[in-house]
């Protein structure tokens, strides 16, 4: 059993249960996430906090199996899962249905806990409830949290839960149990090629066992069009950012760009990627501060040219090459190493110089530590590497420490807007970068423009 992620459960008798499958799988359940109890709630019956919820676990096992590949490989489409009260769009609701435990069965008392891919691993995110939202529920869940897991660790923990529930069903004759066993056998028995196809489908939010519902030609694209490259880093970046309709055309642009500029694997050994970060933002800040220190930049020193940093840090060159005709707005550029010593970022040129500097900084992050498996894409996705690259670019170009020296927490809205513009002009970034940097630093936490 995983020590960091555990669906700790034990059978419990429920006399009121009439469904034979639910009765057999009724259990006490505690959700433990890296030492925190994500199932802790305020129990209205005893007017005290409790960690154990009592539910039929069969619907949960069905939901895990039915969403398996998207659950662990499809990323969140925003920085964090949308609040329950803010689910305004059908696309948001469908994503939540695939990733939120509360969507497993209508009427079950379950936390608003999401499991989703973040690129290199799996994120688990849970949110506390508003006590007034469900006044007739047994209680309300008390805490919020975020944790990151290795994909194997996460799938093992959930798989152990599914196997335990199916074990409780031994000896019960029911078509639902037979279907669940068959579906679970298909997942656990998939060979390496099948798993690669299923993971690719999951990254797009698709069910690999329902190909008949897919866009025409998509299954052939994943199985034949991508071929042996289906789990290359650049392909994973693509599938984690685009929608199924644009996947094939987007790959045509990405692969053509890769060939045109000879983009391949590489890194800058002088830069340490680090490990054990709680969030991608933390890694991005760590790498940015490391690079600034390595090249001898003062905390308040603006950066004139991104390419000069690569030369100063390790003698490599870094260049931007314009390459247009991208078929999707989800992808911004491709980056990789040419001839082992030249990092190249290729894509459409942004209209504003500050936007291009930010894009180049994101490309430099990937070139330094993200291209070790091959060429990468710069995208709008919220996977770990893409979020870390954005945070790296913000901290590299406009360090929090330097910005905070100019910002007073007591400044009024007009003063803050003026200062944002002044600092953006000084550090050659957008005013939004300045605002977010100061908010992340805690200086303007309550500022809302």
Secondary structure, 3 states (H helix, E strand, C coil): CCCCEEEEEEECCCCCCCCHHHHHHEEEEEEEECCEECCCEEECCCCEEECCEEEECHHHHHHHHHCHHHHHHCECCCCCCCCHHHCCCHHHHHHHHHHEHHHCCCCCCCCEEEEEECCCCEEEEEECCCCCCCCCCCEEECCCEEEEECHHHHHHHHHHHHHHHHHHCCCCCCHHHHHHHHHHHHHHCCCHHHHHHHHHHHHCCCCCCCHHHCCCCHHHHHHHHCHHHCCCHHHHHHHCCCCHHHHHHHHHHHHHHHHHCCCECCCCCCCCCCCCCCCHHHHHHHHHHHHHHHCCCCCCCCCCCHHHHHHHHHCCEEEEEECCCCCCCCEEEEEEEECCCEEEEEECCCCCHHHHHHHHHHHHHHHHHHCCCCCEEEECCCCHHHHHHHHHHHHHHCCHHHHHCCCCCCCCHHHHHHHHHHHHHHHCCCHHHHHHHHHHHCCCCCCCC
